[in-house]
Amino acid sequence: MKKRPIYEQYNNIDWKNQEKTKMNSFVYDYIISNIFLKYNDNAISLFDVGFGIGLFLRMFLEKASKKYARVYLEGCEPSKTSFEYFINESGKEMNMVAHHETIADVKTLSKFDVITAVYVMPAVLFEDIEHFAKKVYLMLNKGGRFYCVIAAEKSYKDSKNNKDLFTILEKNNREYKGKHYTEFLHKSLLPGIGYVFDYNRDEDLYADIFSQNGFWVEEKKEIDDGYFLNTLFIFKK
Ligand SMILES: C[S@@+](CC[C@H](N)C(=O)[O-])C[C@H]1O[C@@H](n2cnc3c(N)ncnc32)[C@H](O)[C@@H]1O
């Protein structure tokens, strides 16, 4: 039986309160200021996978349009609630192509220098990750990069002792090309937003799947936002 897509939960929680709590904005600012504003070009094209209510896209556009002569933006978001919030609150004024669908369903003729997925992989089912990698590969320019942010393995291992904030619902053993990985489905409480279900996996699983699909791991970095430890993977095509 096909599992229900995990993104459907975003129709029933208050992700829009991210507008007030500014959750994740430290990480957005970090990658925008330290990476995306440092390219030595006069144009940049970026596709954000699972843009939620678009906070990252807005921060990026505001800063990038001061640095680059041309900024080309596209993104996708399958949750109806988040997509509509984005379009009504800010998307209409932003000169960008916004797809209301998963990355698997996106049809675009454009190729991108940068594709981002910020806290999106934990919402993607294991069986869909390889297809995700292949699609991102097709959408990138040669030499383009995929930036993937996830909660660091270490940080969820630390928080799993706090049962109010973090409850493990399933532990799965996953196999990819003969190697074994652990995956936890958990429920965690995000302040002001509500309970979110997602998957934390051995980080090597992402490195191995993307490496098998045409990428190399250019960098793997920890970003400490003062609350949580995050892992940023930079996969280069
Ligand atoms: C934790 S939220 C992060 C949203 C946003 N990137 C942010 O930083 O606030 C995960 C998002 O991934 C989206 N998502 C889940 N599966 C997806 C898929 N296959 N393709 C594109 N987006 C997906 C969900 O709808 C949700 O908005």
The ligand as a Gaussian input file, in Angstrom:
#p B3LYP/6-31G(d) Opt

LIG

0 1
 C        9.890000      21.385000       7.511000
 S        9.066000      22.130000       6.168000
 C       10.280000      23.290000       5.635000
 C        9.698000      24.393000       4.796000
 C       10.717000      25.454000       4.351000
 N       11.755000      24.902000       3.517000
 C       11.292000      26.133000       5.556000
 O       12.519000      26.148000       5.704000
 O       10.502000      26.679000       6.327000
 C        9.171000      20.859000       4.926000
 C        8.480000      21.256000       3.619000
 O        8.807000      20.307000       2.606000
 C        7.670000      20.175000       1.775000
 N        7.797000      18.905000       1.040000
 C        7.640000      17.648000       1.516000
 N        7.849000      16.737000       0.553000
 C        8.168000      17.435000      -0.564000
 C        8.491000      17.061000      -1.906000
 N        8.527000      15.771000      -2.283000
 N        8.754000      18.036000      -2.816000
 C        8.720000      19.327000      -2.426000
 N        8.423000      19.752000      -1.165000
 C        8.149000      18.813000      -0.262000
 C        6.511000      20.225000       2.770000
 O        5.277000      20.495000       2.182000
 C        6.976000      21.316000       3.733000
 O        6.531000      22.583000       3.373000

